[in-house]
Amino acid sequence: MSLNYLLDTSCLIWFQENSPKIPKKVMDIIQDTENNIFFSQISLFEIAIKQKIGKLPLFVSTVDEVYHQAIKDDFVFMQLQNRHLSCYDKVPLYEIHRDPFDRLLISTAFEEKLIVLTSDQNFKLYTDIINVFW
């Protein structure tokens, strides 16, 4: 049975780096050709900003390279849609988690009914509206 997953930005970066930070159970999901693995335009925007301000000093791939590699990996590109933005107000705002990139990924996952693959424990704050795995 195929399932639909959305990679958070860290997971996308770590997959492209072949990082051991991704547990085997998550790699199995990502590499299972029955699953649909999505990556978001939001993540590309986040990477571009974080590279510009020096928050990803060890990650040297350009946004274009990230995009093209993800397509080669058979991931599905998800463009930011107005419906994702409209759904943003359904995402609870917690004082401890105000990250706009994460919140847009959560909004997208909610609207598209995707399971988020993430190691970010803050995503667990939203398990009443999205499914999170990791």
Long-range contacts (C-beta under 8 A, 24 or more apart in sequence): 1-34, 2-34, 2-35, 2-36, 3-29, 3-35, 3-36, 3-115, 4-35, 4-36, 4-38, 4-112, 4-113, 4-114, 4-115, 5-29, 5-30, 5-35, 5-36, 5-37, 5-38, 5-114, 5-115, 5-116, 5-117, 5-133, 6-38, 6-39, 6-40, 6-78, 6-105, 6-108, 6-109, 6-112, 6-114, 6-115, 6-116, 6-117, 7-37, 7-38, 7-39, 7-40, 7-43, 7-75, 7-117, 8-43, 8-102, 8-105, 8-116, 8-117, 8-118, 8-119, 8-120, 8-123, 9-42, 9-43, 9-46, 9-47, 9-101, 9-105, 10-118, 10-119, 10-120, 11-117, 11-118, 11-119, 11-134, 12-39, 12-43, 12-66, 12-70, 13-47, 13-56, 13-59, 13-66, 15-73, 16-61, 16-66, 16-69, 16-70, 17-59, 21-119, 23-134, 26-117, 26-133, 26-134, 29-117, 29-133, 30-117, 33-74, 36-76, 37-73, 37-74, 37-75, 37-76, 38-75, 38-76, 38-77, 38-78, 38-112, 38-114, 39-70, 39-75, 39-76, 39-77, 39-78, 40-78, 40-80, 40-104, 40-105, 40-108, 41-77, 41-78, 41-79, 41-80, 42-80, 42-101, 42-104, 42-105, 42-108, 43-101, 43-105, 45-80, 45-101, 46-101, 78-108, 78-112, 80-104, 80-108, 81-111, 83-111, 84-108, 84-111, 84-112, 87-111, 90-129, 91-126, 91-129, 92-125, 92-126, 92-129, 94-122, 94-125, 96-122, 96-125, 97-122, 97-125, 106-130
